[in-house]
Amino acid sequence: MAEKEIVFSVQESPEGGYEARALGHSIYTEADTLDELKTMLQDAVRCHFDEASRPPVIRLHILKDEVIPA
């Protein structure tokens, strides 16, 4: 039975752009922009799962570090 969703942890890459890792699956991808990353994630999920077991929803958990003066 297919999972209802797959969750990716997304963060800014130190080299620029974004990187995403699936929680509970061995899927990783990276891209220069968030829009490009979304397309890459859709492609990665399609490649990782067959149609019958593919989750219908991809959830992005975007982590962002921000430093402000005290």
CNS distance restraints for C-alpha pairs under 8 A (distance, minus, plus):
assign (resid   1 and name CA) (resid  52 and name CA) 7.82 0.50 0.50
assign (resid   1 and name CA) (resid  53 and name CA) 6.19 0.50 0.50
assign (resid   2 and name CA) (resid  52 and name CA) 6.79 0.50 0.50
assign (resid   2 and name CA) (resid  53 and name CA) 4.22 0.50 0.50
assign (resid   2 and name CA) (resid  54 and name CA) 5.86 0.50 0.50
assign (resid   2 and name CA) (resid  55 and name CA) 5.72 0.50 0.50
assign (resid   3 and name CA) (resid  53 and name CA) 7.14 0.50 0.50
assign (resid   3 and name CA) (resid  54 and name CA) 7.16 0.50 0.50
assign (resid   3 and name CA) (resid  55 and name CA) 5.05 0.50 0.50
assign (resid   3 and name CA) (resid  56 and name CA) 7.95 0.50 0.50
assign (resid   4 and name CA) (resid  55 and name CA) 5.22 0.50 0.50
assign (resid   4 and name CA) (resid  56 and name CA) 6.24 0.50 0.50
assign (resid   4 and name CA) (resid  57 and name CA) 6.57 0.50 0.50
assign (resid   5 and name CA) (resid  55 and name CA) 4.91 0.50 0.50
assign (resid   5 and name CA) (resid  56 and name CA) 6.11 0.50 0.50
assign (resid   5 and name CA) (resid  57 and name CA) 4.55 0.50 0.50
assign (resid   5 and name CA) (resid  58 and name CA) 5.63 0.50 0.50
assign (resid   5 and name CA) (resid  59 and name CA) 6.76 0.50 0.50
assign (resid   6 and name CA) (resid  22 and name CA) 7.06 0.50 0.50
assign (resid   6 and name CA) (resid  23 and name CA) 7.43 0.50 0.50
assign (resid   6 and name CA) (resid  55 and name CA) 6.23 0.50 0.50
assign (resid   6 and name CA) (resid  57 and name CA) 6.44 0.50 0.50
assign (resid   6 and name CA) (resid  58 and name CA) 5.06 0.50 0.50
assign (resid   6 and name CA) (resid  59 and name CA) 6.08 0.50 0.50
assign (resid   7 and name CA) (resid  22 and name CA) 5.75 0.50 0.50
assign (resid   7 and name CA) (resid  23 and name CA) 5.73 0.50 0.50
assign (resid   7 and name CA) (resid  58 and name CA) 6.01 0.50 0.50
assign (resid   7 and name CA) (resid  59 and name CA) 4.70 0.50 0.50
assign (resid   7 and name CA) (resid  60 and name CA) 5.91 0.50 0.50
assign (resid   7 and name CA) (resid  61 and name CA) 7.01 0.50 0.50
assign (resid   8 and name CA) (resid  20 and name CA) 5.91 0.50 0.50
assign (resid   8 and name CA) (resid  21 and name CA) 5.25 0.50 0.50
assign (resid   8 and name CA) (resid  22 and name CA) 4.23 0.50 0.50
assign (resid   8 and name CA) (resid  23 and name CA) 5.84 0.50 0.50
assign (resid   8 and name CA) (resid  58 and name CA) 7.47 0.50 0.50
assign (resid   8 and name CA) (resid  59 and name CA) 6.22 0.50 0.50
assign (resid   8 and name CA) (resid  60 and name CA) 5.01 0.50 0.50
assign (resid   8 and name CA) (resid  61 and name CA) 5.94 0.50 0.50
assign (resid   9 and name CA) (resid  20 and name CA) 5.46 0.50 0.50
assign (resid   9 and name CA) (resid  21 and name CA) 5.34 0.50 0.50
assign (resid   9 and name CA) (resid  22 and name CA) 6.33 0.50 0.50
assign (resid   9 and name CA) (resid  23 and name CA) 7.01 0.50 0.50
assign (resid   9 and name CA) (resid  60 and name CA) 6.20 0.50 0.50
assign (resid   9 and name CA) (resid  61 and name CA) 4.90 0.50 0.50
assign (resid   9 and name CA) (resid  62 and name CA) 6.08 0.50 0.50
assign (resid   9 and name CA) (resid  63 and name CA) 7.14 0.50 0.50
assign (resid  10 and name CA) (resid  18 and name CA) 6.80 0.50 0.50
assign (resid  10 and name CA) (resid  19 and name CA) 5.72 0.50 0.50
assign (resid  10 and name CA) (resid  20 and name CA) 4.35 0.50 0.50
assign (resid  10 and name CA) (resid  21 and name CA) 6.71 0.50 0.50
assign (resid  10 and name CA) (resid  60 and name CA) 6.53 0.50 0.50
assign (resid  10 and name CA) (resid  61 and name CA) 5.90 0.50 0.50
assign (resid  10 and name CA) (resid  62 and name CA) 4.62 0.50 0.50
assign (resid  10 and name CA) (resid  63 and name CA) 5.94 0.50 0.50
assign (resid  11 and name CA) (resid  18 and name CA) 5.66 0.50 0.50
assign (resid  11 and name CA) (resid  19 and name CA) 5.70 0.50 0.50
assign (resid  11 and name CA) (resid  20 and name CA) 6.61 0.50 0.50
assign (resid  11 and name CA) (resid  62 and name CA) 5.94 0.50 0.50
assign (resid  11 and name CA) (resid  63 and name CA) 5.08 0.50 0.50
assign (resid  11 and name CA) (resid  64 and name CA) 6.22 0.50 0.50
assign (resid  12 and name CA) (resid  16 and name CA) 6.71 0.50 0.50
assign (resid  12 and name CA) (resid  17 and name CA) 5.86 0.50 0.50
assign (resid  12 and name CA) (resid  18 and name CA) 4.42 0.50 0.50
assign (resid  12 and name CA) (resid  19 and name CA) 6.36 0.50 0.50
assign (resid  12 and name CA) (resid  63 and name CA) 7.74 0.50 0.50
assign (resid  12 and name CA) (resid  64 and name CA) 6.95 0.50 0.50
assign (resid  13 and name CA) (resid  17 and name CA) 5.45 0.50 0.50
assign (resid  13 and name CA) (resid  18 and name CA) 4.98 0.50 0.50
assign (resid  13 and name CA) (resid  19 and name CA) 5.96 0.50 0.50
assign (resid  16 and name CA) (resid  32 and name CA) 6.91 0.50 0.50
assign (resid  17 and name CA) (resid  30 and name CA) 7.39 0.50 0.50
assign (resid  17 and name CA) (resid  31 and name CA) 5.72 0.50 0.50
assign (resid  17 and name CA) (resid  32 and name CA) 3.99 0.50 0.50
assign (resid  17 and name CA) (resid  33 and name CA) 5.74 0.50 0.50
assign (resid  17 and name CA) (resid  34 and name CA) 7.90 0.50 0.50
assign (resid  18 and name CA) (resid  30 and name CA) 5.54 0.50 0.50
assign (resid  18 and name CA) (resid  31 and name CA) 5.48 0.50 0.50
assign (resid  18 and name CA) (resid  32 and name CA) 6.09 0.50 0.50
assign (resid  18 and name CA) (resid  33 and name CA) 6.66 0.50 0.50
assign (resid  18 and name CA) (resid  34 and name CA) 6.92 0.50 0.50
assign (resid  18 and name CA) (resid  37 and name CA) 7.13 0.50 0.50
assign (resid  19 and name CA) (resid  28 and name CA) 7.43 0.50 0.50
assign (resid  19 and name CA) (resid  29 and name CA) 5.86 0.50 0.50
assign (resid  19 and name CA) (resid  30 and name CA) 4.14 0.50 0.50
assign (resid  19 and name CA) (resid  31 and name CA) 6.56 0.50 0.50
assign (resid  19 and name CA) (resid  37 and name CA) 7.76 0.50 0.50
assign (resid  20 and name CA) (resid  28 and name CA) 5.66 0.50 0.50
assign (resid  20 and name CA) (resid  29 and name CA) 5.51 0.50 0.50
assign (resid  20 and name CA) (resid  30 and name CA) 6.13 0.50 0.50
assign (resid  20 and name CA) (resid  37 and name CA) 7.99 0.50 0.50
assign (resid  21 and name CA) (resid  26 and name CA) 7.67 0.50 0.50
assign (resid  21 and name CA) (resid  27 and name CA) 5.89 0.50 0.50
assign (resid  21 and name CA) (resid  28 and name CA) 4.59 0.50 0.50
assign (resid  21 and name CA) (resid  29 and name CA) 6.87 0.50 0.50
assign (resid  22 and name CA) (resid  26 and name CA) 6.53 0.50 0.50
assign (resid  22 and name CA) (resid  27 and name CA) 5.33 0.50 0.50
assign (resid  22 and name CA) (resid  28 and name CA) 6.51 0.50 0.50
assign (resid  27 and name CA) (resid  44 and name CA) 7.07 0.50 0.50
assign (resid  27 and name CA) (resid  45 and name CA) 7.71 0.50 0.50
assign (resid  27 and name CA) (resid  48 and name CA) 7.58 0.50 0.50
assign (resid  28 and name CA) (resid  44 and name CA) 7.99 0.50 0.50
assign (resid  29 and name CA) (resid  37 and name CA) 7.57 0.50 0.50
assign (resid  29 and name CA) (resid  40 and name CA) 6.85 0.50 0.50
assign (resid  29 and name CA) (resid  41 and name CA) 6.82 0.50 0.50
assign (resid  29 and name CA) (resid  44 and name CA) 7.54 0.50 0.50
assign (resid  30 and name CA) (resid  37 and name CA) 6.24 0.50 0.50
assign (resid  30 and name CA) (resid  40 and name CA) 7.55 0.50 0.50
assign (resid  31 and name CA) (resid  36 and name CA) 5.88 0.50 0.50
assign (resid  31 and name CA) (resid  37 and name CA) 4.96 0.50 0.50
assign (resid  31 and name CA) (resid  40 and name CA) 7.43 0.50 0.50
assign (resid  32 and name CA) (resid  36 and name CA) 6.72 0.50 0.50
assign (resid  32 and name CA) (resid  37 and name CA) 7.26 0.50 0.50
assign (resid  33 and name CA) (resid  37 and name CA) 6.11 0.50 0.50
assign (resid  34 and name CA) (resid  38 and name CA) 6.21 0.50 0.50
assign (resid  35 and name CA) (resid  39 and name CA) 6.60 0.50 0.50
assign (resid  36 and name CA) (resid  40 and name CA) 6.21 0.50 0.50
assign (resid  37 and name CA) (resid  41 and name CA) 6.02 0.50 0.50
assign (resid  38 and name CA) (resid  42 and name CA) 6.28 0.50 0.50
assign (resid  39 and name CA) (resid  43 and name CA) 6.34 0.50 0.50
assign (resid  40 and name CA) (resid  44 and name CA) 6.08 0.50 0.50
assign (resid  41 and name CA) (resid  45 and name CA) 6.07 0.50 0.50
assign (resid  42 and name CA) (resid  46 and name CA) 6.21 0.50 0.50
assign (resid  42 and name CA) (resid  58 and name CA) 7.77 0.50 0.50
assign (resid  43 and name CA) (resid  47 and name CA) 6.23 0.50 0.50
assign (resid  44 and name CA) (resid  48 and name CA) 6.09 0.50 0.50
assign (resid  45 and name CA) (resid  49 and name CA) 6.10 0.50 0.50
assign (resid  45 and name CA) (resid  54 and name CA) 7.33 0.50 0.50
assign (resid  46 and name CA) (resid  50 and name CA) 6.98 0.50 0.50
assign (resid  46 and name CA) (resid  51 and name CA) 7.55 0.50 0.50
assign (resid  46 and name CA) (resid  54 and name CA) 7.14 0.50 0.50
assign (resid  49 and name CA) (resid  53 and name CA) 6.00 0.50 0.50
assign (resid  49 and name CA) (resid  54 and name CA) 5.04 0.50 0.50
assign (resid  50 and name CA) (resid  54 and name CA) 5.91 0.50 0.50
